[in-house]
């Protein structure tokens, strides 16, 4: 398929399919993006929730009594990196009420002229209507058929009709969580908004509340409350942000269990007082939290617990990893 790129960075060449493909090859090995510009002038906090200062219960002392690790062939033992259960004191802070959406991340990408998340090169979401208005009709129809995958005969549609359908398809993608960015790109977005990625402790407190709930909504597992990826309504296993009103933490943050994993600020390290040793500890992997809808047949409740920890290389780009931002309350 023809890769798409936003205006002013790697421009589309009208009617030049070969040039487009060449541009894709060059972009795939692009260097890391530059340092972020000053914070966006439209930084807002209305869609953030306040997490009050004080203690909360972090981690767990759970044990794999059902031998799930061996049964499912997990490479590491379950729960041990959550040990020991301990109290942590944090100052007050704000955290995003929802995961950062496609629409929000798209504004950042276009205004700072950064490379598109890889999926946007192939699903039509990265095409601007300014570009669509300049493209050769043959190329535009190929994009409509192969990228947007319209269930209609695009061969006979006018430019106006194609662009109207494309714009409507993009608007339908706006409320889904943004994914496919590296840790650094997620952090750069938060900085652009005058925020930052939450620490692992902040994320867990926002998800579990001061009492250390098992799940954001309480201590009992309920697969209907969150998106585990099993709901056939979501074609790619991901739901729009806030689509599950019951998936709400004690502080009012949504989707902190399920939908997509979320980057946090911290390296994957043992907790203070832990006697568990792992070769993966250190400044090699960043912690991701929350569980994702793309887990598939591994959609076990244990992954969606507020204390559950996973990790990923900072350079990872995954369609199942997104993020939300935080900022100090003071």
Buried (B, 14 or more C-beta within 10 A) or exposed (E): BBBBBBBEBBBBBEEEEEEBEEBBEEBEEEEEBEEBEEEBEEEEBEBBBBBBEEEBBBBBEBEBEEEBBEEEEEEEBBBBBBBBBBEBEBEEBBBBBBBBBBBBBBBBBBEBBBBBBBBBBBBBBBBBEEBBEBBBEEBBBBBBBBBBEBEEEBEEBEEEEBBEBBEEBBEEBEBBBBBBBBBBBBBBBBBBBBBBBBBBBBBBBBBBBBEBBBBBBEEEBEEEBBBBBEBEEBEBBBBBBBBBEEBBBBBBBBBBBBBBBBBBBBBBBBBEEBEBEBEEBEEEBBBBBBBBBBBEEBBBBBBBBBBBBBBBEBEBBBBBBBBBBBBEBE
